[in-house]
Amino acid sequence: MASKDPTEVGALLRRLPSVDELLQEPAIKALLARLPRWAILEGIRETLERARRRILAGGAQPEDLGAAAAALAEAAARPSLRRVINATGVILHTNIGRARLPEAALEAAREVGRAYSTLEFDLEAGARGSRQVHVEGLLLRLTGAEAAFAVNNNAAAVLLAINSLAEGREVVVSRGELVEIGGSFRIPDVMRKAGGLLREVGTTNRTHLTDYEAALSERTALLLKVHPSNFAIVGFTAAASLADLVALGKRHHVPVLVDLGSGALADLGPYGITREETVQAVLRQGPDLVTFSGDKLLGGPQAGLVIGRRALVEKLRKNPLARAVRIDKLSLAALEATLRLYLEGPPALEAIPTLRCITLPAAAVRARAEAAAAAVREGGEDLVAEVLPGSSEVGGGASPTEPLPTFLLALRSRSRSAEALEAALRRHDPPVLTRIKDERVLLDLRTVAPDELPALTAALRALAAPET
Ligand SMILES: *Cc1c(COP(=O)(O)O)cnc(C)c1O
């Protein structure tokens, strides 16, 4: 950094405009019509602060303070939590909010959110009711379970189940299922926090029924089976079947809990997702409790669902922890509306964006990609667009080894690197998330909703215009 004469630094600092002077700049004045005053003031103060630091570090006075302040003001006024266009091809992506909600779920949340509601009020009796009634009956009808209970998310469901049924006692789990699900949900840690004593059995790749049997004692409270979620063990492997585990539990009067993770309510086998048994199919094998997420394959809001034997669900319901992990009214409204779509059956299921993304034929994705490629070519010379075969991912810990065939829009820029192009799309408004492979930016339009396509093509057209 060039060192400057202190008097020169002082002169540069004195030459910086005041907040009031910047407020008079035409670029800033125009903003006052659109942005809140606090955001504009914050943009100006931050710009001046940065300019001062730069001058003190020996730099020059920045060129256009007005434009810099306007950009910071725009950023301050923008919501922090905002929508993005998902062109990654990962359908359930935890970092960007997993399932997009069905319109009916959004409407239900809006209706309940803007008014008072029957959340915990029984209109017939004119007395306090339970928030669980709004989804319990639906879950029973859909899954055939005896009882159901909804909480904040599946991590909470597992925590609550272990704490209610096995506090201070042993929970038997296969070493092959001591998984970590992205974002810090690790079975051994959840077990400890829930007060259960982990009794690991078997080995990483092979666990037999006899391993479980040998671990049983008067200290055993629970047999736990965990969906391996986002990983798969292949090769020389063995796992006790759920049916065998259930039979063992029955013989020894030990309940079996299944953490199913994603939890599909619709059979996705016809669409190539063969490794995700439906919740109903799992329940038919006889476990005492099954937990699953609301916002993974089910395609609803964040929620954790517990279904199974009434006596056990009652223990969860009566646990004081249940209050700490209870589901909120907006999620509950959205969940009820989503479950009603499942009850209606096939044509209504198309209203669930997650299912629509999974079942969209590759040819339909190809047509979208071709249309976008044509728009890019019309847009200008800077981008070279091709359509290539590839694969999408379900994500959310479902079926990691079963990619869905798709078509990708592959972009190369004549003037910038793939990294620069990816960043430009990410910083666009609305932001577009993509991935990079072999120096190309790849967009999978399977995960882009039809109503987002115009905004996406506009972004691509703008980027295709040659850099000035
Ligand atoms: C995703 C997952 C969880 C956590 O569920 P959330 O709804 O994200 O809290 C727990 N167990 C398994 C097996 C999972 O796949």
The ligand as an SDF file (V2000), in Angstrom:
LIG
                    3D

 15 15  0  0  0  0  0  0  0  0999 V2000
  -33.6160  -35.5690    7.1220 C   0  0  0  0  0  0  0  0  0  0  0  0
  -33.5170  -36.6100    8.1720 C   0  0  0  0  0  0  0  0  0  0  0  0
  -33.6880  -36.2740    9.5180 C   0  0  0  0  0  0  0  0  0  0  0  0
  -33.9410  -34.8650    9.9570 C   0  0  0  0  0  0  0  0  0  0  0  0
  -35.1910  -34.4430    9.5090 O   0  0  0  0  0  0  0  0  0  0  0  0
  -35.5820  -32.8790    9.5540 P   0  0  0  0  0  0  0  0  0  0  0  0
  -37.0030  -32.8590    9.1250 O   0  0  0  0  0  0  0  0  0  0  0  0
  -34.6360  -32.2000    8.6520 O   0  0  0  0  0  0  0  0  0  0  0  0
  -35.4050  -32.4320   10.9610 O   0  0  0  0  0  0  0  0  0  0  0  0
  -33.5970  -37.2770   10.4430 C   0  0  0  0  0  0  0  0  0  0  0  0
  -33.3510  -38.5420   10.0840 N   0  0  0  0  0  0  0  0  0  0  0  0
  -33.1820  -38.9070    8.7940 C   0  0  0  0  0  0  0  0  0  0  0  0
  -32.8940  -40.3310    8.4600 C   0  0  0  0  0  0  0  0  0  0  0  0
  -33.2580  -37.9420    7.7900 C   0  0  0  0  0  0  0  0  0  0  0  0
  -33.0810  -38.2820    6.5040 O   0  0  0  0  0  0  0  0  0  0  0  0
  1  2  1  0
  2  3  1  0
  2 14  2  0
  3  4  1  0
  3 10  2  0
  4  5  1  0
  5  6  1  0
  6  7  2  0
  6  8  1  0
  6  9  1  0
 10 11  1  0
 11 12  2  0
 12 13  1  0
 12 14  1  0
 14 15  1  0
M  END
$$$$
